[in-house]
Amino acid sequence: MNVLGIDIGGSGIKGAIVDTRTGKLVSVRHRIKTPDPSTPKAVAASVASMVKHFRWRGPVGCGMPGPILAGTVVTVANLDKGWPGTNAEQLFRKATGRNVVVVNDADAAGLAEVTFGAGKRATGVVILLTLGTGIGSAVFVNGRLVPNTELGQIEVDGKTGERRAAARVRKDEGLSWPQWGKRLNRYLLAVDGLVYPDLMVIGGGVSRRWKKFSPHVKVRCKVVPASFHNEAGIVGAALSAVRRKRR
């Protein structure tokens, strides 16, 4: 079935209609800026705008940064501080008039990759790391999700991993791809030493530039770029809505 998938990030909100049987986008992706400040009310209005843009009347899946428990935001790193304790599902359903399912954005991206992408048919422990405004993580054990992990918050050289190696850090600090690749490798080594995965998948927009920094990625396990690149969150959000409906 087709589902509208929406990926809410710290700098942008992206959406597209997804064929959940294949993982393919069946519409042109639409992107708007994340409102500033990114309060619950403002983001809900943006989600409603996205639904209106697609003239969508079916189910909606949304990915958001931070742990999500039963539709409620627990903490956020890259959105307004008014989010913790907010039931995002209820908020978005009221704003859109649609059945909305909300999940952690990295979990959504990981779901897309293990179902259709770089992690398909992988066994053991698979970690997806989304590198963008921050660093999100999704952990799968033999294809089953361990939800709401926050591996971007582990400490590396006195700072959280995402403050050291997120994609935004490369731009903000004017780092070359080799400089950033070496810094990213430090972070990946820390993750590898904590979880010992069989496979790491690098997601986010930088996955399209894999060849620019991959020579500096030298960790024990296999590391590959995401197949869906920056669209994984959209696809996975749509899949999450379908899987919730089936329960």
Contacts in CASP RR format, 6 or more apart in sequence:
PFRMAT RR
TARGET T0000
AUTHOR 0000-0000-0000
METHOD contacts of the structure
MODEL  1
MNVLGIDIGGSGIKGAIVDTRTGKLVSVRHRIKTPDPSTPKAVAASVASM
VKHFRWRGPVGCGMPGPILAGTVVTVANLDKGWPGTNAEQLFRKATGRNV
VVVNDADAAGLAEVTFGAGKRATGVVILLTLGTGIGSAVFVNGRLVPNTE
LGQIEVDGKTGERRAAARVRKDEGLSWPQWGKRLNRYLLAVDGLVYPDLM
VIGGGVSRRWKKFSPHVKVRCKVVPASFHNEAGIVGAALSAVRRKRR
1 19 0 8 1.000
1 20 0 8 1.000
1 21 0 8 1.000
1 242 0 8 1.000
2 17 0 8 1.000
2 18 0 8 1.000
2 19 0 8 1.000
2 20 0 8 1.000
2 26 0 8 1.000
3 17 0 8 1.000
3 18 0 8 1.000
3 20 0 8 1.000
3 58 0 8 1.000
3 59 0 8 1.000
3 60 0 8 1.000
3 61 0 8 1.000
3 238 0 8 1.000
3 239 0 8 1.000
3 241 0 8 1.000
3 242 0 8 1.000
4 15 0 8 1.000
4 16 0 8 1.000
4 17 0 8 1.000
4 18 0 8 1.000
4 50 0 8 1.000
4 51 0 8 1.000
4 54 0 8 1.000
4 56 0 8 1.000
4 58 0 8 1.000
4 59 0 8 1.000
4 60 0 8 1.000
4 61 0 8 1.000
4 238 0 8 1.000
5 15 0 8 1.000
5 16 0 8 1.000
5 17 0 8 1.000
5 18 0 8 1.000
5 60 0 8 1.000
5 61 0 8 1.000
5 62 0 8 1.000
5 233 0 8 1.000
5 234 0 8 1.000
5 235 0 8 1.000
5 236 0 8 1.000
5 237 0 8 1.000
5 238 0 8 1.000
5 241 0 8 1.000
6 13 0 8 1.000
6 14 0 8 1.000
6 15 0 8 1.000
6 47 0 8 1.000
6 50 0 8 1.000
6 60 0 8 1.000
6 61 0 8 1.000
6 62 0 8 1.000
6 63 0 8 1.000
6 234 0 8 1.000
6 237 0 8 1.000
7 13 0 8 1.000
7 14 0 8 1.000
7 15 0 8 1.000
7 62 0 8 1.000
7 63 0 8 1.000
7 105 0 8 1.000
7 108 0 8 1.000
7 109 0 8 1.000
7 233 0 8 1.000
7 234 0 8 1.000
7 237 0 8 1.000
8 34 0 8 1.000
8 43 0 8 1.000
8 46 0 8 1.000
8 47 0 8 1.000
8 62 0 8 1.000
8 63 0 8 1.000
8 64 0 8 1.000
8 65 0 8 1.000
8 79 0 8 1.000
8 105 0 8 1.000
9 34 0 8 1.000
9 64 0 8 1.000
9 65 0 8 1.000
9 78 0 8 1.000
9 79 0 8 1.000
9 105 0 8 1.000
9 133 0 8 1.000
10 34 0 8 1.000
10 38 0 8 1.000
10 65 0 8 1.000
10 78 0 8 1.000
10 79 0 8 1.000
10 133 0 8 1.000
11 33 0 8 1.000
11 34 0 8 1.000
11 133 0 8 1.000
11 168 0 8 1.000
12 31 0 8 1.000
12 32 0 8 1.000
12 33 0 8 1.000
12 34 0 8 1.000
13 31 0 8 1.000
13 32 0 8 1.000
13 33 0 8 1.000
13 34 0 8 1.000
13 43 0 8 1.000
13 46 0 8 1.000
13 47 0 8 1.000
13 50 0 8 1.000
14 29 0 8 1.000
14 30 0 8 1.000
14 31 0 8 1.000
14 230 0 8 1.000
14 231 0 8 1.000
14 234 0 8 1.000
15 29 0 8 1.000
15 30 0 8 1.000
15 31 0 8 1.000
15 50 0 8 1.000
15 54 0 8 1.000
15 234 0 8 1.000
16 25 0 8 1.000
16 26 0 8 1.000
16 27 0 8 1.000
16 28 0 8 1.000
16 29 0 8 1.000
16 30 0 8 1.000
16 231 0 8 1.000
16 234 0 8 1.000
17 25 0 8 1.000
17 26 0 8 1.000
17 27 0 8 1.000
17 54 0 8 1.000
17 56 0 8 1.000
18 24 0 8 1.000
18 25 0 8 1.000
18 26 0 8 1.000
18 234 0 8 1.000
18 235 0 8 1.000
18 236 0 8 1.000
18 238 0 8 1.000
18 239 0 8 1.000
19 25 0 8 1.000
19 26 0 8 1.000
20 238 0 8 1.000
20 239 0 8 1.000
20 242 0 8 1.000
22 116 0 8 1.000
23 112 0 8 1.000
23 115 0 8 1.000
23 116 0 8 1.000
23 235 0 8 1.000
23 238 0 8 1.000
23 239 0 8 1.000
25 231 0 8 1.000
25 234 0 8 1.000
25 235 0 8 1.000
27 54 0 8 1.000
29 231 0 8 1.000
29 234 0 8 1.000
30 50 0 8 1.000
30 53 0 8 1.000
30 54 0 8 1.000
32 46 0 8 1.000
32 49 0 8 1.000
32 50 0 8 1.000
34 43 0 8 1.000
34 46 0 8 1.000
34 79 0 8 1.000
35 42 0 8 1.000
35 43 0 8 1.000
35 45 0 8 1.000
35 46 0 8 1.000
37 80 0 8 1.000
38 79 0 8 1.000
38 80 0 8 1.000
39 80 0 8 1.000
39 82 0 8 1.000
40 80 0 8 1.000
40 82 0 8 1.000
40 83 0 8 1.000
40 86 0 8 1.000
40 88 0 8 1.000
40 91 0 8 1.000
42 80 0 8 1.000
43 79 0 8 1.000
43 80 0 8 1.000
44 91 0 8 1.000
44 92 0 8 1.000
44 94 0 8 1.000
44 95 0 8 1.000
45 95 0 8 1.000
47 60 0 8 1.000
47 62 0 8 1.000
47 92 0 8 1.000
47 95 0 8 1.000
47 96 0 8 1.000
47 100 0 8 1.000
48 92 0 8 1.000
48 95 0 8 1.000
48 96 0 8 1.000
51 60 0 8 1.000
51 96 0 8 1.000
51 98 0 8 1.000
56 98 0 8 1.000
57 98 0 8 1.000
58 98 0 8 1.000
58 99 0 8 1.000
59 98 0 8 1.000
59 99 0 8 1.000
59 100 0 8 1.000
59 101 0 8 1.000
59 241 0 8 1.000
59 242 0 8 1.000
59 245 0 8 1.000
60 92 0 8 1.000
60 96 0 8 1.000
60 98 0 8 1.000
60 99 0 8 1.000
60 100 0 8 1.000
60 101 0 8 1.000
60 241 0 8 1.000
61 100 0 8 1.000
61 101 0 8 1.000
61 102 0 8 1.000
61 103 0 8 1.000
61 237 0 8 1.000
61 238 0 8 1.000
61 240 0 8 1.000
61 241 0 8 1.000
62 88 0 8 1.000
62 92 0 8 1.000
62 100 0 8 1.000
62 101 0 8 1.000
62 102 0 8 1.000
62 103 0 8 1.000
62 237 0 8 1.000
63 102 0 8 1.000
63 103 0 8 1.000
63 104 0 8 1.000
63 105 0 8 1.000
63 108 0 8 1.000
63 233 0 8 1.000
63 237 0 8 1.000
63 240 0 8 1.000
64 73 0 8 1.000
64 76 0 8 1.000
64 79 0 8 1.000
64 88 0 8 1.000
64 102 0 8 1.000
64 103 0 8 1.000
64 104 0 8 1.000
64 105 0 8 1.000
65 76 0 8 1.000
65 77 0 8 1.000
65 78 0 8 1.000
65 79 0 8 1.000
65 104 0 8 1.000
65 105 0 8 1.000
65 106 0 8 1.000
65 133 0 8 1.000
65 134 0 8 1.000
65 136 0 8 1.000
66 73 0 8 1.000
66 74 0 8 1.000
66 75 0 8 1.000
66 76 0 8 1.000
66 77 0 8 1.000
66 104 0 8 1.000
66 105 0 8 1.000
66 148 0 8 1.000
66 150 0 8 1.000
67 73 0 8 1.000
67 74 0 8 1.000
67 75 0 8 1.000
67 104 0 8 1.000
67 147 0 8 1.000
67 148 0 8 1.000
67 150 0 8 1.000
68 74 0 8 1.000
68 88 0 8 1.000
68 102 0 8 1.000
68 103 0 8 1.000
68 104 0 8 1.000
68 148 0 8 1.000
69 148 0 8 1.000
71 87 0 8 1.000
71 88 0 8 1.000
71 89 0 8 1.000
71 90 0 8 1.000
71 102 0 8 1.000
72 85 0 8 1.000
72 86 0 8 1.000
72 87 0 8 1.000
72 88 0 8 1.000
72 89 0 8 1.000
73 83 0 8 1.000
73 84 0 8 1.000
73 85 0 8 1.000
73 86 0 8 1.000
73 87 0 8 1.000
73 88 0 8 1.000
74 84 0 8 1.000
74 85 0 8 1.000
74 148 0 8 1.000
75 84 0 8 1.000
76 83 0 8 1.000
76 84 0 8 1.000
77 134 0 8 1.000
77 153 0 8 1.000
77 162 0 8 1.000
78 133 0 8 1.000
78 134 0 8 1.000
88 102 0 8 1.000
89 100 0 8 1.000
89 101 0 8 1.000
89 102 0 8 1.000
92 98 0 8 1.000
92 100 0 8 1.000
92 102 0 8 1.000
93 99 0 8 1.000
93 100 0 8 1.000
99 241 0 8 1.000
100 241 0 8 1.000
101 237 0 8 1.000
101 240 0 8 1.000
101 241 0 8 1.000
101 244 0 8 1.000
101 245 0 8 1.000
103 147 0 8 1.000
103 237 0 8 1.000
103 240 0 8 1.000
104 138 0 8 1.000
104 147 0 8 1.000
104 148 0 8 1.000
105 130 0 8 1.000
105 136 0 8 1.000
105 233 0 8 1.000
105 237 0 8 1.000
106 128 0 8 1.000
106 129 0 8 1.000
106 130 0 8 1.000
106 136 0 8 1.000
106 137 0 8 1.000
106 138 0 8 1.000
106 149 0 8 1.000
107 138 0 8 1.000
107 145 0 8 1.000
107 147 0 8 1.000
107 148 0 8 1.000
107 240 0 8 1.000
108 138 0 8 1.000
108 232 0 8 1.000
108 233 0 8 1.000
108 235 0 8 1.000
108 236 0 8 1.000
108 237 0 8 1.000
108 239 0 8 1.000
108 240 0 8 1.000
109 128 0 8 1.000
109 130 0 8 1.000
109 138 0 8 1.000
109 203 0 8 1.000
109 204 0 8 1.000
109 226 0 8 1.000
109 228 0 8 1.000
109 232 0 8 1.000
109 233 0 8 1.000
109 236 0 8 1.000
110 128 0 8 1.000
110 138 0 8 1.000
110 140 0 8 1.000
110 145 0 8 1.000
110 201 0 8 1.000
110 232 0 8 1.000
110 233 0 8 1.000
110 236 0 8 1.000
111 138 0 8 1.000
111 145 0 8 1.000
111 236 0 8 1.000
111 239 0 8 1.000
111 240 0 8 1.000
112 228 0 8 1.000
112 231 0 8 1.000
112 232 0 8 1.000
112 233 0 8 1.000
112 235 0 8 1.000
112 236 0 8 1.000
112 239 0 8 1.000
113 119 0 8 1.000
113 120 0 8 1.000
113 128 0 8 1.000
113 201 0 8 1.000
113 203 0 8 1.000
113 226 0 8 1.000
113 227 0 8 1.000
113 228 0 8 1.000
113 232 0 8 1.000
114 120 0 8 1.000
114 122 0 8 1.000
114 126 0 8 1.000
114 128 0 8 1.000
114 140 0 8 1.000
114 143 0 8 1.000
115 236 0 8 1.000
115 239 0 8 1.000
116 227 0 8 1.000
116 228 0 8 1.000
116 235 0 8 1.000
117 226 0 8 1.000
117 227 0 8 1.000
117 228 0 8 1.000
118 201 0 8 1.000
118 224 0 8 1.000
118 225 0 8 1.000
118 226 0 8 1.000
118 227 0 8 1.000
119 126 0 8 1.000
119 199 0 8 1.000
119 201 0 8 1.000
122 143 0 8 1.000
122 198 0 8 1.000
122 199 0 8 1.000
123 142 0 8 1.000
123 198 0 8 1.000
124 141 0 8 1.000
124 142 0 8 1.000
124 143 0 8 1.000
124 197 0 8 1.000
124 198 0 8 1.000
124 199 0 8 1.000
125 139 0 8 1.000
125 140 0 8 1.000
125 141 0 8 1.000
125 195 0 8 1.000
125 196 0 8 1.000
125 197 0 8 1.000
125 198 0 8 1.000
125 199 0 8 1.000
126 139 0 8 1.000
126 140 0 8 1.000
126 143 0 8 1.000
126 197 0 8 1.000
126 198 0 8 1.000
126 199 0 8 1.000
126 200 0 8 1.000
126 201 0 8 1.000
127 137 0 8 1.000
127 138 0 8 1.000
127 139 0 8 1.000
127 140 0 8 1.000
127 151 0 8 1.000
127 191 0 8 1.000
127 195 0 8 1.000
127 197 0 8 1.000
127 199 0 8 1.000
127 200 0 8 1.000
127 201 0 8 1.000
128 137 0 8 1.000
128 138 0 8 1.000
128 140 0 8 1.000
128 200 0 8 1.000
128 201 0 8 1.000
128 203 0 8 1.000
128 226 0 8 1.000
128 232 0 8 1.000
129 135 0 8 1.000
129 136 0 8 1.000
129 137 0 8 1.000
129 151 0 8 1.000
129 152 0 8 1.000
129 188 0 8 1.000
129 191 0 8 1.000
129 200 0 8 1.000
129 201 0 8 1.000
129 202 0 8 1.000
129 203 0 8 1.000
130 136 0 8 1.000
130 137 0 8 1.000
130 138 0 8 1.000
130 203 0 8 1.000
130 204 0 8 1.000
130 232 0 8 1.000
130 233 0 8 1.000
131 165 0 8 1.000
131 166 0 8 1.000
131 167 0 8 1.000
131 184 0 8 1.000
131 202 0 8 1.000
131 203 0 8 1.000
131 204 0 8 1.000
131 205 0 8 1.000
131 206 0 8 1.000
131 207 0 8 1.000
132 166 0 8 1.000
132 167 0 8 1.000
132 168 0 8 1.000
132 204 0 8 1.000
132 205 0 8 1.000
132 206 0 8 1.000
133 166 0 8 1.000
133 167 0 8 1.000
133 168 0 8 1.000
134 152 0 8 1.000
134 162 0 8 1.000
134 166 0 8 1.000
134 167 0 8 1.000
134 168 0 8 1.000
135 151 0 8 1.000
135 152 0 8 1.000
135 161 0 8 1.000
135 162 0 8 1.000
135 165 0 8 1.000
135 166 0 8 1.000
135 187 0 8 1.000
136 150 0 8 1.000
136 151 0 8 1.000
136 152 0 8 1.000
136 162 0 8 1.000
137 149 0 8 1.000
137 150 0 8 1.000
137 151 0 8 1.000
137 152 0 8 1.000
137 191 0 8 1.000
138 145 0 8 1.000
138 149 0 8 1.000
139 145 0 8 1.000
139 146 0 8 1.000
139 149 0 8 1.000
139 151 0 8 1.000
139 195 0 8 1.000
139 197 0 8 1.000
140 146 0 8 1.000
151 191 0 8 1.000
151 194 0 8 1.000
151 195 0 8 1.000
152 160 0 8 1.000
152 161 0 8 1.000
152 162 0 8 1.000
152 187 0 8 1.000
153 160 0 8 1.000
153 161 0 8 1.000
153 162 0 8 1.000
154 160 0 8 1.000
154 161 0 8 1.000
154 190 0 8 1.000
154 191 0 8 1.000
154 194 0 8 1.000
155 161 0 8 1.000
155 190 0 8 1.000
156 164 0 8 1.000
156 165 0 8 1.000
156 186 0 8 1.000
156 187 0 8 1.000
156 190 0 8 1.000
157 164 0 8 1.000
157 186 0 8 1.000
161 187 0 8 1.000
161 190 0 8 1.000
162 169 0 8 1.000
163 169 0 8 1.000
164 183 0 8 1.000
164 186 0 8 1.000
164 187 0 8 1.000
165 180 0 8 1.000
165 183 0 8 1.000
165 184 0 8 1.000
165 186 0 8 1.000
165 187 0 8 1.000
167 204 0 8 1.000
167 205 0 8 1.000
167 206 0 8 1.000
169 175 0 8 1.000
169 180 0 8 1.000
169 183 0 8 1.000
170 177 0 8 1.000
170 180 0 8 1.000
170 206 0 8 1.000
175 183 0 8 1.000
177 209 0 8 1.000
177 212 0 8 1.000
177 213 0 8 1.000
178 213 0 8 1.000
178 215 0 8 1.000
178 216 0 8 1.000
180 213 0 8 1.000
181 213 0 8 1.000
181 216 0 8 1.000
181 217 0 8 1.000
182 216 0 8 1.000
184 213 0 8 1.000
184 216 0 8 1.000
184 217 0 8 1.000
185 216 0 8 1.000
185 217 0 8 1.000
185 218 0 8 1.000
185 219 0 8 1.000
188 200 0 8 1.000
188 217 0 8 1.000
188 219 0 8 1.000
188 223 0 8 1.000
189 219 0 8 1.000
191 197 0 8 1.000
191 200 0 8 1.000
192 200 0 8 1.000
192 219 0 8 1.000
192 220 0 8 1.000
192 221 0 8 1.000
196 220 0 8 1.000
196 221 0 8 1.000
197 221 0 8 1.000
198 221 0 8 1.000
198 222 0 8 1.000
199 221 0 8 1.000
199 222 0 8 1.000
199 223 0 8 1.000
199 224 0 8 1.000
200 219 0 8 1.000
200 221 0 8 1.000
200 222 0 8 1.000
200 223 0 8 1.000
200 224 0 8 1.000
201 223 0 8 1.000
201 224 0 8 1.000
201 225 0 8 1.000
201 226 0 8 1.000
202 210 0 8 1.000
202 217 0 8 1.000
202 223 0 8 1.000
202 224 0 8 1.000
202 225 0 8 1.000
202 226 0 8 1.000
203 225 0 8 1.000
203 226 0 8 1.000
203 229 0 8 1.000
203 230 0 8 1.000
203 232 0 8 1.000
204 226 0 8 1.000
204 229 0 8 1.000
204 230 0 8 1.000
204 232 0 8 1.000
205 229 0 8 1.000
205 230 0 8 1.000
206 213 0 8 1.000
207 225 0 8 1.000
207 226 0 8 1.000
207 229 0 8 1.000
207 230 0 8 1.000
208 225 0 8 1.000
208 229 0 8 1.000
208 230 0 8 1.000
210 225 0 8 1.000
214 223 0 8 1.000
214 225 0 8 1.000
217 223 0 8 1.000
226 232 0 8 1.000
228 235 0 8 1.000
END
